[in-house]
Amino acid sequence: MLSKAVLPASSSSAEPTLSAPSLPSKNTRGHSCVLCQRRKVRCDRQKPCSNCLKSRAECVPSAPPLPRRRQKKVTETDLLAKVRRYEHLLKNHGILTEEDDDAEGEGPGAEEKRVERHEYKSSRENGGPPHQSMCISTKAPEAVTGALITNKGESHYVENTLWENLREEIEDPRDILNGSVCSDDETNENSIFPCAESFLVGHSPSPQMLTMQHPQPVHIFKLWQTFLVNVNPLVKMVHAPTMQQTILDASGDLENISRPTECLMFAIYLLAVTSLATEDCESMFGDSRSNLTKKYSHATLQALINSKFLKSLNISTLQAFAFYLLAAQKLYDAHSMWVLTGSAVRISQRLGLHRDGSRYKMSPFDAEMRRRTWWQIVFLDSIASKFAGAGFPMWLTKFDTKIPLNISDSDLSPAMKDPPVAKDGATEMMFCALRFAVGQLVRDHVSQWRDAIGNPDMIGKKLKTVDAIEKTLNEKFIRYCDPSIPLHMLVDYTAKSVVCSLKIMARHPRQFPDKGASMSQADKNILFDLSLREVEIYNLSQSVQAIRGYSWHVQHYFQLDAFIHILSELGNRILGEEVERAWRIVQLAYEYHSDMITNTKNALFFATGNLCLKAWRKREEAGLATQGTYHTTPPPYISQLREQRSGSDLSLPSKVTRVEEAKSSTTQGLEYPTNISRLNNHTQLTNQYIGMIDTGYSDVEMPEITQDDWIYWNTIMDGDLPAHNSQDSPYFN
């Protein structure tokens, strides 16, 4: 029975059964069976084959051989990229020198042989999505090792030999990105230390839902419109059309918006509120400016912590952090602000913003937005560095990011393939383009100016450079300004202020080895006049109603150097029309820049107040020396400064003034002399009399007011003077 079940029948009726299927099945199998391969005999590749039939064995087909992998065609770009890499390794080991590199020459094909950029794409065949790329720049020696890894809006720039040596081992760019960023669900519950974000900003370390912190949709739209009018023209860090659509989409579904988008929205709310006056906040939103500022500053900080902004590789999170620092820079002390802006710089460098996007295969839109973000952070850190007494940040000479183009947002689109062309004249970017152009020009000359410190012979060369900068600004911006447009008016004021500031830098007493003691009287008069014009421009920009919406930003750039020089000179210039003009300018500056009085955390402002009080005391003494003709009444800002220094001798007027004030009734403000010529006749008498007066504060350790005493102010800039009556900000805590 078993044989009948296994073996075929030998009758004639069964033969067609064997032969019939063999005909159509021929050539249906392209390889030998297992038994024929083992016996090393020819297989007819039937199903079953004749050899298996004869042996009465089961015919099992063998597995098909693996397909031969075709060798990938090596392109010229790949070969050149490898050559560059090997050259770099040889240079690192001292085998290849720069002279060998220069031997290539500049022949007709030399430019084509240089690799501008090399991109490694992880294709679908290798298991990666098509939008991931590793961009490796080989354009400049310092960027040969640089690699920009991008993935779905995130980027990470690595630039050292540790990563360079592992470049070949990186199979998927996501490996680097995933290793740098924690998932949204990751918490610090099992960590001994709180998360770095909360440590830096001093906020709740755990993520929190912020849906209820958003304003009503109608208020979201009002805040966005306020941002577009007051903030966006001065800080072009987002693309307004794209951001507007993002806000419209998010406001309809606040529970499901991404964390970077939520960060950016709260930062926009915050900047919009800080750009408004208190009465405007109450009329538009029914709440005070202080309450709204506190609410949105806390929400912005929490949103940044939710996004893990120190580790985030998303540019929107970085923009939100920069917006927050812009809103908070008046209310943080200078040293803390410098640390925070330094963090923004480090995050930017990790995202590769200090390397221009043209090095890599990224869209023109992304490259331009990266430039805008980087340069705004450069300005933010520069002003913080100045007030913290840190001097010029030398890293500013080490990046190659181009300045953003002078174009409107309508000329830029995420879908565009070709880079837009910069325009001359008026655009939405006009104010920022002016600042960026000045920043680039100063950056180009900073080493030359720094090397010339202490060399008065270089003043003429510096002034020629300033004249060239002034000419450039006039040709590119000023001649296109329309005085009826508020932004153009601000551009005009800013350009004039920049030129004044550069001329003051060129003539500064620090240019002289003796700190200005050998300056001629003519040079002193020029510097004094430039300082007056500088502060006068600031006062004018604060007084024009049409541009009051921009005052929140203008206040950050008050030229304190010029103001200090005016006060220093007023300690020596007692009489004359120019002196009266100077005191009027000082009074307006204190009115428009009231932070110099109210911000007692700022050591620089407090020291400036001391200098002002000493100058005013000499004015009082000079007025009494002219037998009442030159008598003055302390204006409100002098009274406030004296009240802040209650208990010190600076809080009191001069001894002679105290006696005189008891005899006369006074009014608020300055009482200007009625007879200037008579006062000029008393100049010699005044100088002699001042030397005889006991001021009552000879035991106070304060520097004398002289135009060449800049060493003292360098000390203040270095932060050696402690702040007085330091109080925490009511808004940002």
SVG drawing of the C-alpha trace seen along z (x, -y; Angstrom):
<svg xmlns="http://www.w3.org/2000/svg" viewBox="-12 -142 67 144">
<polyline fill="none" stroke="black" stroke-width="0.4" points="0.0,0.0 2.9,-2.3 4.5,-1.7 1.3,-2.5 0.9,-5.7 4.4,-6.9 5.4,-5.5 3.6,-6.2 1.7,-3.4 3.3,-1.6 0.2,-1.2 -0.2,-3.1 -3.2,-5.0 -0.9,-6.7 1.7,-7.8 -0.1,-10.8 -0.5,-12.0 3.3,-12.3 4.0,-13.8 1.2,-16.3 2.3,-18.7 5.9,-18.5 5.2,-20.4 3.8,-23.6 6.0,-23.6 9.2,-23.6 11.5,-26.5 9.3,-27.7 12.2,-27.2 15.4,-29.0 17.7,-26.9 18.6,-23.3 17.0,-21.3 18.8,-20.6 19.4,-16.9 21.0,-17.6 23.2,-20.3 24.3,-17.9 25.1,-15.1 26.6,-17.7 24.6,-16.4 22.8,-18.3 19.2,-19.1 16.6,-19.5 14.7,-21.9 11.4,-20.2 8.8,-20.1 9.8,-17.4 13.0,-16.8 13.8,-13.5 16.6,-12.7 14.3,-12.9 11.7,-10.8 14.3,-8.1 15.5,-8.2 11.9,-8.3 12.9,-11.3 11.1,-14.5 12.3,-17.3 13.0,-20.4 14.0,-23.6 17.1,-25.3 17.1,-28.9 17.9,-31.4 21.4,-33.0 21.7,-36.5 21.6,-39.2 25.0,-40.7 25.2,-44.2 26.2,-46.7 29.0,-48.9 27.9,-52.5 29.2,-54.8 31.6,-57.2 31.1,-60.8 33.7,-63.5 32.1,-65.3 32.5,-62.3 36.1,-61.9 36.9,-65.6 35.2,-65.4 37.4,-62.5 40.5,-64.3 39.5,-67.3 39.0,-65.1 42.4,-63.4 44.0,-66.8 42.5,-68.0 43.8,-64.9 47.2,-65.4 47.2,-69.0 46.1,-68.0 49.1,-65.7 51.6,-68.3 52.2,-66.3 50.6,-68.8 51.3,-72.5 49.6,-75.6 52.3,-76.1 51.4,-72.8 47.8,-73.9 48.8,-77.2 50.7,-75.3 47.4,-74.4 47.3,-77.8 44.4,-79.6 44.1,-78.0 41.0,-78.0 39.7,-74.8 40.8,-75.6 37.5,-77.0 35.6,-74.0 37.9,-71.7 37.2,-73.3 34.4,-71.6 31.8,-74.2 29.6,-71.9 29.0,-68.2 25.7,-66.7 25.0,-63.2 21.4,-62.2 19.9,-59.2 17.6,-57.9 14.6,-55.6 16.7,-52.6 18.9,-53.1 16.0,-53.2 15.8,-56.9 13.2,-59.6 14.1,-61.8 14.2,-65.1 17.2,-64.2 20.6,-65.5 24.1,-66.0 25.7,-69.1 29.5,-69.2 31.2,-72.5 34.7,-72.4 34.8,-76.0 37.1,-77.5 39.8,-75.9 38.0,-76.7 34.8,-75.1 36.2,-71.9 35.3,-69.9 31.9,-71.6 28.8,-69.4 25.3,-70.7 22.7,-68.0 19.2,-68.9 15.9,-67.1 12.3,-68.4 13.1,-72.0 15.8,-71.1 19.5,-71.5 22.7,-70.7 26.1,-71.9 29.2,-70.0 32.7,-71.4 35.6,-69.5 37.9,-66.6 35.9,-64.3 32.9,-64.4 35.0,-64.7 36.7,-61.3 33.3,-59.7 31.7,-61.2 32.1,-58.0 30.4,-56.1 27.2,-58.2 24.8,-56.0 21.7,-58.2 21.7,-61.9 18.9,-61.3 21.4,-59.6 23.0,-62.9 19.7,-64.8 18.1,-62.2 21.2,-62.2 21.0,-65.9 17.3,-66.3 15.1,-64.7 11.6,-63.6 8.6,-65.7 7.6,-63.1 11.0,-63.0 11.0,-64.4 13.5,-64.9 11.6,-63.0 14.5,-60.6 17.2,-63.2 19.2,-64.4 19.5,-67.9 16.7,-70.0 16.7,-70.5 19.2,-73.0 16.5,-75.2 14.9,-75.8 18.3,-76.3 19.1,-79.1 15.9,-81.0 14.7,-80.0 11.3,-78.7 9.2,-75.5 11.3,-72.6 8.4,-70.4 6.4,-70.8 3.0,-72.5 0.0,-72.9 -0.4,-76.5 -3.6,-76.3 -5.5,-78.4 -2.7,-81.1 -3.4,-82.1 -5.6,-85.2 -9.0,-85.1 -8.7,-84.7 -9.8,-88.3 -7.0,-89.5 -4.5,-87.1 -5.3,-88.9 -4.9,-92.4 -1.5,-91.4 -0.3,-90.1 -1.4,-93.4 0.4,-95.3 3.5,-93.2 3.4,-93.9 3.2,-97.7 5.5,-98.3 7.9,-95.4 8.2,-93.6 9.7,-96.6 12.5,-96.9 13.2,-93.1 12.7,-91.3 13.2,-87.8 10.1,-86.1 8.4,-86.0 5.2,-87.8 2.9,-86.1 4.0,-82.6 3.8,-83.5 0.4,-85.0 -1.0,-81.8 0.6,-79.8 -1.1,-82.0 -4.4,-81.7 -4.2,-78.0 -3.0,-77.7 -5.6,-80.0 -8.3,-77.6 -6.7,-74.6 -4.7,-75.8 -4.6,-72.3 -2.7,-70.7 -0.1,-73.3 3.6,-72.4 5.8,-73.5 8.1,-75.7 5.0,-77.4 3.6,-78.0 6.9,-79.5 6.9,-81.9 3.3,-82.9 3.8,-83.8 7.0,-85.7 5.1,-87.7 2.4,-88.5 5.1,-89.6 6.8,-91.9 3.5,-93.4 2.6,-94.3 5.9,-95.8 5.8,-98.0 2.5,-99.6 2.0,-102.4 0.0,-101.5 -3.1,-103.4 -3.1,-101.6 -2.9,-98.2 -5.9,-99.1 -8.0,-100.4 -7.2,-97.4 -7.1,-94.5 -8.8,-95.8 -5.7,-95.1 -2.6,-97.0 0.7,-96.8 2.4,-95.4 -0.1,-92.6 0.0,-91.6 3.8,-91.7 4.1,-89.5 1.5,-87.0 3.1,-86.6 6.7,-86.7 5.9,-83.7 4.1,-81.9 6.9,-82.5 9.5,-81.1 7.3,-78.1 6.8,-77.5 10.6,-77.6 11.1,-75.1 8.4,-72.9 10.4,-73.0 13.7,-72.3 15.1,-75.4 18.7,-74.7 18.6,-71.4 16.1,-72.3 17.3,-72.3 14.3,-74.1 14.9,-77.7 11.4,-78.8 12.3,-78.0 15.5,-80.1 13.6,-83.0 11.2,-82.9 14.1,-83.0 15.6,-86.0 12.2,-87.7 12.0,-87.1 15.5,-88.6 14.5,-91.7 11.5,-92.2 13.4,-91.6 16.7,-93.4 15.6,-96.6 14.6,-94.7 17.5,-92.3 20.8,-93.5 23.6,-93.9 25.7,-90.9 22.7,-88.5 21.5,-89.7 25.0,-89.1 25.0,-85.5 21.5,-85.0 22.4,-86.5 25.6,-84.4 23.3,-81.3 21.4,-82.5 24.7,-82.8 25.7,-79.2 22.4,-77.8 22.7,-79.6 26.1,-78.2 24.9,-74.7 22.2,-75.2 24.9,-76.4 23.5,-79.9 27.1,-81.3 27.7,-79.5 26.0,-81.0 23.2,-78.9 24.7,-79.3 27.3,-76.7 24.7,-74.1 21.9,-72.8 19.0,-74.5 16.2,-76.6 16.7,-80.3 13.9,-81.0 15.6,-78.9 19.0,-80.5 17.5,-84.0 15.6,-83.4 18.7,-81.9 20.6,-85.1 17.9,-87.3 17.9,-85.3 21.7,-85.2 22.2,-88.9 19.5,-89.9 21.2,-87.8 24.5,-89.3 23.1,-92.8 21.4,-91.6 24.6,-90.1 26.7,-93.1 24.6,-95.6 24.5,-93.3 28.3,-92.9 28.8,-96.6 26.7,-97.3 28.3,-94.4 31.7,-95.9 32.9,-92.9 34.2,-94.9 34.0,-93.9 33.1,-90.2 36.0,-88.7 33.8,-85.9 32.1,-88.5 35.0,-88.3 34.8,-84.5 31.5,-83.9 30.7,-84.0 27.0,-84.5 26.0,-87.1 23.9,-90.1 20.2,-89.6 19.0,-91.0 17.2,-94.4 13.9,-92.9 10.3,-92.9 8.5,-89.8 6.5,-89.7 9.7,-89.1 10.4,-86.0 8.5,-82.7 9.1,-79.2 8.4,-77.7 10.9,-79.8 13.8,-77.9 16.0,-80.8 17.5,-83.3 15.8,-86.7 17.7,-89.8 18.5,-92.6 16.9,-96.0 18.2,-99.5 15.9,-101.9 12.8,-101.6 11.6,-98.1 10.0,-96.6 13.6,-95.6 15.0,-99.1 15.6,-99.7 17.2,-96.3 19.2,-96.5 20.7,-99.8 21.7,-98.3 23.1,-95.2 25.1,-97.3 26.6,-99.4 27.4,-96.2 29.2,-94.7 31.1,-97.9 32.2,-98.2 33.1,-94.5 35.3,-94.9 37.2,-97.8 37.2,-96.6 40.7,-95.2 42.1,-98.3 40.4,-100.6 41.4,-98.4 45.1,-98.4 45.0,-102.2 44.0,-102.7 46.6,-105.0 47.8,-106.3 46.3,-109.8 47.8,-110.0 45.2,-107.5 42.3,-109.8 42.4,-111.3 42.3,-107.8 39.4,-106.8 37.4,-109.9 37.9,-109.1 36.5,-105.7 33.5,-107.2 33.0,-109.6 32.9,-106.6 30.4,-104.9 28.2,-108.0 28.4,-108.2 27.3,-104.6 24.4,-105.1 23.2,-108.2 23.4,-106.4 21.7,-103.2 19.1,-104.4 18.8,-108.1 18.1,-109.5 15.1,-107.1 13.5,-108.2 10.1,-109.8 9.7,-112.0 5.9,-111.3 6.5,-107.6 7.3,-106.9 9.7,-104.0 11.7,-106.2 11.8,-108.9 13.4,-106.5 15.9,-105.3 17.0,-108.9 17.5,-109.5 19.3,-106.2 21.7,-106.9 22.6,-110.3 23.0,-108.9 25.3,-106.1 27.5,-108.6 27.7,-110.8 28.6,-107.7 31.3,-106.6 32.8,-110.1 32.8,-110.1 34.6,-106.7 37.2,-108.1 37.9,-111.2 37.4,-109.5 40.0,-110.5 41.1,-106.9 42.9,-107.5 45.5,-109.4 48.2,-107.8 47.5,-110.4 43.7,-109.7 43.0,-113.0 45.0,-115.4 46.9,-116.6 43.8,-117.2 43.5,-120.7 40.6,-122.8 39.3,-122.7 39.2,-118.9 37.5,-119.0 34.9,-121.4 34.2,-119.2 33.8,-116.1 31.5,-118.0 29.4,-119.2 29.2,-115.7 28.1,-114.3 25.4,-116.9 24.1,-116.2 24.1,-112.4 21.9,-112.8 19.8,-115.4 18.9,-113.0 17.9,-110.5 15.6,-113.0 14.1,-114.0 13.3,-110.4 11.5,-110.1 9.5,-113.3 8.0,-112.7 4.5,-111.2 4.6,-109.4 7.4,-107.1 6.4,-106.7 5.5,-103.1 9.2,-102.4 10.4,-104.0 10.5,-100.6 13.3,-99.6 15.1,-103.0 15.5,-103.2 17.8,-100.1 20.3,-102.0 20.6,-105.2 24.2,-106.4 25.5,-106.4 29.1,-107.2 28.0,-110.5 25.9,-111.3 28.7,-110.5 31.0,-112.8 28.5,-115.6 28.3,-115.3 32.1,-115.1 32.4,-118.3 29.7,-120.1 31.9,-119.7 34.4,-122.0 32.2,-124.1 30.2,-126.3 29.1,-129.3 27.8,-130.0 25.0,-129.3 26.4,-125.9 26.3,-124.9 22.7,-125.9 21.9,-123.9 23.7,-120.9 21.7,-121.0 18.5,-121.2 19.6,-118.1 20.5,-116.3 17.1,-117.1 15.2,-115.8 17.4,-112.7 16.5,-111.9 12.8,-112.4 12.8,-110.2 15.2,-107.6 13.8,-107.4 15.5,-104.0 18.6,-105.9 16.8,-106.9 14.4,-104.0 16.7,-101.1 18.8,-101.1 20.1,-97.6 22.2,-99.0 25.6,-100.0 26.4,-102.1 23.2,-104.2 23.9,-104.7 27.5,-105.9 26.2,-108.2 23.8,-109.7 26.7,-110.4 28.5,-112.1 25.4,-114.2 25.0,-115.3 28.6,-116.4 28.2,-118.4 25.0,-120.0 26.7,-120.9 29.4,-122.8 26.6,-124.6 25.0,-125.6 28.3,-126.9 28.9,-128.8 25.5,-130.4 26.1,-131.6 29.6,-132.9 27.9,-135.3 25.9,-136.8 22.6,-135.3 22.6,-136.0 23.3,-132.4 21.2,-130.8 19.4,-127.5 16.7,-125.4 17.2,-121.6 14.9,-120.1 12.9,-116.9 15.5,-114.5 18.2,-116.0 15.8,-115.8 15.1,-112.1 18.8,-111.3 19.5,-112.9 16.6,-111.1 18.0,-107.7 21.3,-108.6 19.7,-109.6 22.3,-109.5 25.3,-110.3 26.7,-113.8 25.7,-113.7 22.1,-113.8 22.5,-117.4 23.1,-120.6 26.2,-122.6 26.5,-124.3 26.2,-127.8 23.1,-126.7 21.4,-125.5 21.7,-128.9 20.6,-130.7 17.6,-128.5 16.2,-129.4 16.1,-133.0 14.4,-132.7 11.2,-131.2 11.8,-129.0 10.0,-127.3 10.4,-124.0 12.8,-123.6 15.9,-125.5 16.3,-129.3 18.4,-130.5 20.7,-133.6 19.3,-136.8 22.6,-138.3 25.0,-135.9 27.6,-138.6 27.7,-139.6 28.3,-136.0 31.2,-135.7 32.8,-138.7 32.6,-136.8 34.3,-133.7 37.7,-134.4 36.1,-135.4 34.0,-132.2 36.9,-129.9 38.8,-131.6 35.8,-131.5 35.0,-127.8 38.6,-126.9 37.9,-128.6 34.6,-126.9 34.4,-124.0 32.1,-121.6 31.5,-119.4 32.2,-116.1 36.0,-116.1 36.0,-112.9 33.7,-111.1 35.7,-108.6 34.4,-109.8 36.6,-110.7 37.1,-114.3 35.1,-115.3 37.6,-115.8 37.2,-115.2 40.2,-112.8 39.1,-110.6 38.0,-107.7 39.8,-105.1 37.1,-105.5 34.4,-104.7 36.3,-101.8 36.3,-100.5 32.5,-101.0 32.0,-99.2 34.0,-96.3 31.3,-96.0 33.5,-96.9 30.9,-99.3 28.1,-97.5 24.5,-98.4 22.6,-100.5 19.3,-99.4 19.0,-96.4 15.5,-95.2 13.9,-92.4 11.9,-93.3 8.1,-93.1 7.5,-91.8 10.1,-89.2 10.1,-87.2"/>
</svg>
